[in-house]
């Protein structure tokens, strides 16, 4: 299941429907209570949550490409 709603994804994971990728602070109450568990902790992001979603790498608009390069440069990628 793919969801654009974090609450729906967390509820699905709580009901056993699969994994949920979300901000740690949203899942931490459930992890603390033992209702969810962290999967692949070595792959968890240690930096501030920042994501960019765009439709495709093909024919990427100049402005989006420039923004990605700036953000990557600021974050040392």
Phi and psi in radians as a Rosetta constraint file:
Dihedral C 1 N 2 CA 2 C 2 CIRCULARHARMONIC -2.021 0.35
Dihedral N 2 CA 2 C 2 N 3 CIRCULARHARMONIC 2.302 0.35
Dihedral C 2 N 3 CA 3 C 3 CIRCULARHARMONIC -2.357 0.35
Dihedral N 3 CA 3 C 3 N 4 CIRCULARHARMONIC 2.461 0.35
Dihedral C 3 N 4 CA 4 C 4 CIRCULARHARMONIC -1.586 0.35
Dihedral N 4 CA 4 C 4 N 5 CIRCULARHARMONIC -0.004 0.35
Dihedral C 4 N 5 CA 5 C 5 CIRCULARHARMONIC -1.970 0.35
Dihedral N 5 CA 5 C 5 N 6 CIRCULARHARMONIC 2.034 0.35
Dihedral C 5 N 6 CA 6 C 6 CIRCULARHARMONIC -1.072 0.35
Dihedral N 6 CA 6 C 6 N 7 CIRCULARHARMONIC -0.734 0.35
Dihedral C 6 N 7 CA 7 C 7 CIRCULARHARMONIC -1.047 0.35
Dihedral N 7 CA 7 C 7 N 8 CIRCULARHARMONIC -0.735 0.35
Dihedral C 7 N 8 CA 8 C 8 CIRCULARHARMONIC -1.132 0.35
Dihedral N 8 CA 8 C 8 N 9 CIRCULARHARMONIC -0.729 0.35
Dihedral C 8 N 9 CA 9 C 9 CIRCULARHARMONIC -1.136 0.35
Dihedral N 9 CA 9 C 9 N 10 CIRCULARHARMONIC -0.756 0.35
Dihedral C 9 N 10 CA 10 C 10 CIRCULARHARMONIC -1.118 0.35
Dihedral N 10 CA 10 C 10 N 11 CIRCULARHARMONIC -0.766 0.35
Dihedral C 10 N 11 CA 11 C 11 CIRCULARHARMONIC -1.090 0.35
Dihedral N 11 CA 11 C 11 N 12 CIRCULARHARMONIC -0.670 0.35
Dihedral C 11 N 12 CA 12 C 12 CIRCULARHARMONIC -1.120 0.35
Dihedral N 12 CA 12 C 12 N 13 CIRCULARHARMONIC -0.731 0.35
Dihedral C 12 N 13 CA 13 C 13 CIRCULARHARMONIC -1.141 0.35
Dihedral N 13 CA 13 C 13 N 14 CIRCULARHARMONIC -0.688 0.35
Dihedral C 13 N 14 CA 14 C 14 CIRCULARHARMONIC -1.085 0.35
Dihedral N 14 CA 14 C 14 N 15 CIRCULARHARMONIC -0.567 0.35
Dihedral C 14 N 15 CA 15 C 15 CIRCULARHARMONIC -1.502 0.35
Dihedral N 15 CA 15 C 15 N 16 CIRCULARHARMONIC 0.015 0.35
Dihedral C 15 N 16 CA 16 C 16 CIRCULARHARMONIC 1.532 0.35
Dihedral N 16 CA 16 C 16 N 17 CIRCULARHARMONIC 0.299 0.35
Dihedral C 16 N 17 CA 17 C 17 CIRCULARHARMONIC -1.387 0.35
Dihedral N 17 CA 17 C 17 N 18 CIRCULARHARMONIC -0.180 0.35
Dihedral C 17 N 18 CA 18 C 18 CIRCULARHARMONIC 2.593 0.35
Dihedral N 18 CA 18 C 18 N 19 CIRCULARHARMONIC -2.664 0.35
Dihedral C 18 N 19 CA 19 C 19 CIRCULARHARMONIC -1.672 0.35
Dihedral N 19 CA 19 C 19 N 20 CIRCULARHARMONIC 2.731 0.35
Dihedral C 19 N 20 CA 20 C 20 CIRCULARHARMONIC -2.270 0.35
Dihedral N 20 CA 20 C 20 N 21 CIRCULARHARMONIC 2.221 0.35
Dihedral C 20 N 21 CA 21 C 21 CIRCULARHARMONIC -1.807 0.35
Dihedral N 21 CA 21 C 21 N 22 CIRCULARHARMONIC 1.996 0.35
Dihedral C 21 N 22 CA 22 C 22 CIRCULARHARMONIC -2.705 0.35
Dihedral N 22 CA 22 C 22 N 23 CIRCULARHARMONIC 3.083 0.35
Dihedral C 22 N 23 CA 23 C 23 CIRCULARHARMONIC -1.119 0.35
Dihedral N 23 CA 23 C 23 N 24 CIRCULARHARMONIC 2.431 0.35
Dihedral C 23 N 24 CA 24 C 24 CIRCULARHARMONIC -1.009 0.35
Dihedral N 24 CA 24 C 24 N 25 CIRCULARHARMONIC -0.694 0.35
Dihedral C 24 N 25 CA 25 C 25 CIRCULARHARMONIC -1.142 0.35
Dihedral N 25 CA 25 C 25 N 26 CIRCULARHARMONIC -0.413 0.35
Dihedral C 25 N 26 CA 26 C 26 CIRCULARHARMONIC -1.416 0.35
Dihedral N 26 CA 26 C 26 N 27 CIRCULARHARMONIC -0.502 0.35
Dihedral C 26 N 27 CA 27 C 27 CIRCULARHARMONIC -1.635 0.35
Dihedral N 27 CA 27 C 27 N 28 CIRCULARHARMONIC -0.317 0.35
Dihedral C 27 N 28 CA 28 C 28 CIRCULARHARMONIC -1.002 0.35
Dihedral N 28 CA 28 C 28 N 29 CIRCULARHARMONIC -0.646 0.35
Dihedral C 28 N 29 CA 29 C 29 CIRCULARHARMONIC -1.080 0.35
Dihedral N 29 CA 29 C 29 N 30 CIRCULARHARMONIC -0.641 0.35
Dihedral C 29 N 30 CA 30 C 30 CIRCULARHARMONIC -1.315 0.35
Dihedral N 30 CA 30 C 30 N 31 CIRCULARHARMONIC -0.596 0.35
Dihedral C 30 N 31 CA 31 C 31 CIRCULARHARMONIC -1.175 0.35
Dihedral N 31 CA 31 C 31 N 32 CIRCULARHARMONIC -0.786 0.35
Dihedral C 31 N 32 CA 32 C 32 CIRCULARHARMONIC -1.064 0.35
Dihedral N 32 CA 32 C 32 N 33 CIRCULARHARMONIC -0.620 0.35
Dihedral C 32 N 33 CA 33 C 33 CIRCULARHARMONIC -1.426 0.35
Dihedral N 33 CA 33 C 33 N 34 CIRCULARHARMONIC -0.099 0.35
Dihedral C 33 N 34 CA 34 C 34 CIRCULARHARMONIC 1.431 0.35
Dihedral N 34 CA 34 C 34 N 35 CIRCULARHARMONIC 0.182 0.35
Dihedral C 34 N 35 CA 35 C 35 CIRCULARHARMONIC -1.484 0.35
Dihedral N 35 CA 35 C 35 N 36 CIRCULARHARMONIC -0.449 0.35
Dihedral C 35 N 36 CA 36 C 36 CIRCULARHARMONIC -2.265 0.35
Dihedral N 36 CA 36 C 36 N 37 CIRCULARHARMONIC 2.799 0.35
Dihedral C 36 N 37 CA 37 C 37 CIRCULARHARMONIC -2.335 0.35
Dihedral N 37 CA 37 C 37 N 38 CIRCULARHARMONIC 2.649 0.35
Dihedral C 37 N 38 CA 38 C 38 CIRCULARHARMONIC -1.352 0.35
Dihedral N 38 CA 38 C 38 N 39 CIRCULARHARMONIC 2.296 0.35
Dihedral C 38 N 39 CA 39 C 39 CIRCULARHARMONIC -1.938 0.35
Dihedral N 39 CA 39 C 39 N 40 CIRCULARHARMONIC 2.372 0.35
Dihedral C 39 N 40 CA 40 C 40 CIRCULARHARMONIC 0.971 0.35
Dihedral N 40 CA 40 C 40 N 41 CIRCULARHARMONIC 1.020 0.35
Dihedral C 40 N 41 CA 41 C 41 CIRCULARHARMONIC -1.073 0.35
Dihedral N 41 CA 41 C 41 N 42 CIRCULARHARMONIC -0.480 0.35
Dihedral C 41 N 42 CA 42 C 42 CIRCULARHARMONIC -1.206 0.35
Dihedral N 42 CA 42 C 42 N 43 CIRCULARHARMONIC -0.311 0.35
Dihedral C 42 N 43 CA 43 C 43 CIRCULARHARMONIC -1.686 0.35
Dihedral N 43 CA 43 C 43 N 44 CIRCULARHARMONIC 0.009 0.35
Dihedral C 43 N 44 CA 44 C 44 CIRCULARHARMONIC -1.234 0.35
Dihedral N 44 CA 44 C 44 N 45 CIRCULARHARMONIC 2.522 0.35
Dihedral C 44 N 45 CA 45 C 45 CIRCULARHARMONIC -1.237 0.35
Dihedral N 45 CA 45 C 45 N 46 CIRCULARHARMONIC 2.318 0.35
Dihedral C 45 N 46 CA 46 C 46 CIRCULARHARMONIC -1.749 0.35
Dihedral N 46 CA 46 C 46 N 47 CIRCULARHARMONIC -0.118 0.35
Dihedral C 46 N 47 CA 47 C 47 CIRCULARHARMONIC -1.677 0.35
Dihedral N 47 CA 47 C 47 N 48 CIRCULARHARMONIC -3.089 0.35
Dihedral C 47 N 48 CA 48 C 48 CIRCULARHARMONIC -1.174 0.35
Dihedral N 48 CA 48 C 48 N 49 CIRCULARHARMONIC 2.552 0.35
Dihedral C 48 N 49 CA 49 C 49 CIRCULARHARMONIC -1.212 0.35
Dihedral N 49 CA 49 C 49 N 50 CIRCULARHARMONIC 2.074 0.35
Dihedral C 49 N 50 CA 50 C 50 CIRCULARHARMONIC -2.581 0.35
Dihedral N 50 CA 50 C 50 N 51 CIRCULARHARMONIC 2.188 0.35
Dihedral C 50 N 51 CA 51 C 51 CIRCULARHARMONIC -2.377 0.35
Dihedral N 51 CA 51 C 51 N 52 CIRCULARHARMONIC 2.573 0.35
Dihedral C 51 N 52 CA 52 C 52 CIRCULARHARMONIC -2.191 0.35
Dihedral N 52 CA 52 C 52 N 53 CIRCULARHARMONIC 2.232 0.35
Dihedral C 52 N 53 CA 53 C 53 CIRCULARHARMONIC -2.023 0.35
Dihedral N 53 CA 53 C 53 N 54 CIRCULARHARMONIC 2.261 0.35
Dihedral C 53 N 54 CA 54 C 54 CIRCULARHARMONIC -2.501 0.35
Dihedral N 54 CA 54 C 54 N 55 CIRCULARHARMONIC 2.757 0.35
Dihedral C 54 N 55 CA 55 C 55 CIRCULARHARMONIC -1.161 0.35
Dihedral N 55 CA 55 C 55 N 56 CIRCULARHARMONIC -0.640 0.35
Dihedral C 55 N 56 CA 56 C 56 CIRCULARHARMONIC -2.888 0.35
Dihedral N 56 CA 56 C 56 N 57 CIRCULARHARMONIC 2.753 0.35
Dihedral C 56 N 57 CA 57 C 57 CIRCULARHARMONIC -1.451 0.35
Dihedral N 57 CA 57 C 57 N 58 CIRCULARHARMONIC -0.328 0.35
Dihedral C 57 N 58 CA 58 C 58 CIRCULARHARMONIC -1.341 0.35
Dihedral N 58 CA 58 C 58 N 59 CIRCULARHARMONIC 2.396 0.35
Dihedral C 58 N 59 CA 59 C 59 CIRCULARHARMONIC 0.882 0.35
Dihedral N 59 CA 59 C 59 N 60 CIRCULARHARMONIC 0.770 0.35
Dihedral C 59 N 60 CA 60 C 60 CIRCULARHARMONIC -1.187 0.35
Dihedral N 60 CA 60 C 60 N 61 CIRCULARHARMONIC 2.244 0.35
Dihedral C 60 N 61 CA 61 C 61 CIRCULARHARMONIC -1.008 0.35
Dihedral N 61 CA 61 C 61 N 62 CIRCULARHARMONIC 2.522 0.35
Dihedral C 61 N 62 CA 62 C 62 CIRCULARHARMONIC -0.940 0.35
Dihedral N 62 CA 62 C 62 N 63 CIRCULARHARMONIC -0.775 0.35
Dihedral C 62 N 63 CA 63 C 63 CIRCULARHARMONIC -1.094 0.35
Dihedral N 63 CA 63 C 63 N 64 CIRCULARHARMONIC -0.712 0.35
Dihedral C 63 N 64 CA 64 C 64 CIRCULARHARMONIC -1.185 0.35
Dihedral N 64 CA 64 C 64 N 65 CIRCULARHARMONIC -0.745 0.35
Dihedral C 64 N 65 CA 65 C 65 CIRCULARHARMONIC -1.071 0.35
Dihedral N 65 CA 65 C 65 N 66 CIRCULARHARMONIC -0.750 0.35
Dihedral C 65 N 66 CA 66 C 66 CIRCULARHARMONIC -1.120 0.35
Dihedral N 66 CA 66 C 66 N 67 CIRCULARHARMONIC -0.732 0.35
Dihedral C 66 N 67 CA 67 C 67 CIRCULARHARMONIC -1.087 0.35
Dihedral N 67 CA 67 C 67 N 68 CIRCULARHARMONIC -0.766 0.35
Dihedral C 67 N 68 CA 68 C 68 CIRCULARHARMONIC -1.040 0.35
Dihedral N 68 CA 68 C 68 N 69 CIRCULARHARMONIC -0.771 0.35
Dihedral C 68 N 69 CA 69 C 69 CIRCULARHARMONIC -1.114 0.35
Dihedral N 69 CA 69 C 69 N 70 CIRCULARHARMONIC -0.695 0.35
Dihedral C 69 N 70 CA 70 C 70 CIRCULARHARMONIC -1.132 0.35
Dihedral N 70 CA 70 C 70 N 71 CIRCULARHARMONIC -0.824 0.35
Dihedral C 70 N 71 CA 71 C 71 CIRCULARHARMONIC -1.108 0.35
Dihedral N 71 CA 71 C 71 N 72 CIRCULARHARMONIC -0.742 0.35
Dihedral C 71 N 72 CA 72 C 72 CIRCULARHARMONIC -1.095 0.35
Dihedral N 72 CA 72 C 72 N 73 CIRCULARHARMONIC -0.695 0.35
Dihedral C 72 N 73 CA 73 C 73 CIRCULARHARMONIC -1.129 0.35
Dihedral N 73 CA 73 C 73 N 74 CIRCULARHARMONIC -0.690 0.35
Dihedral C 73 N 74 CA 74 C 74 CIRCULARHARMONIC -1.181 0.35
Dihedral N 74 CA 74 C 74 N 75 CIRCULARHARMONIC -0.549 0.35
Dihedral C 74 N 75 CA 75 C 75 CIRCULARHARMONIC -1.672 0.35
Dihedral N 75 CA 75 C 75 N 76 CIRCULARHARMONIC 0.079 0.35
Dihedral C 75 N 76 CA 76 C 76 CIRCULARHARMONIC 1.311 0.35
Dihedral N 76 CA 76 C 76 N 77 CIRCULARHARMONIC 0.466 0.35
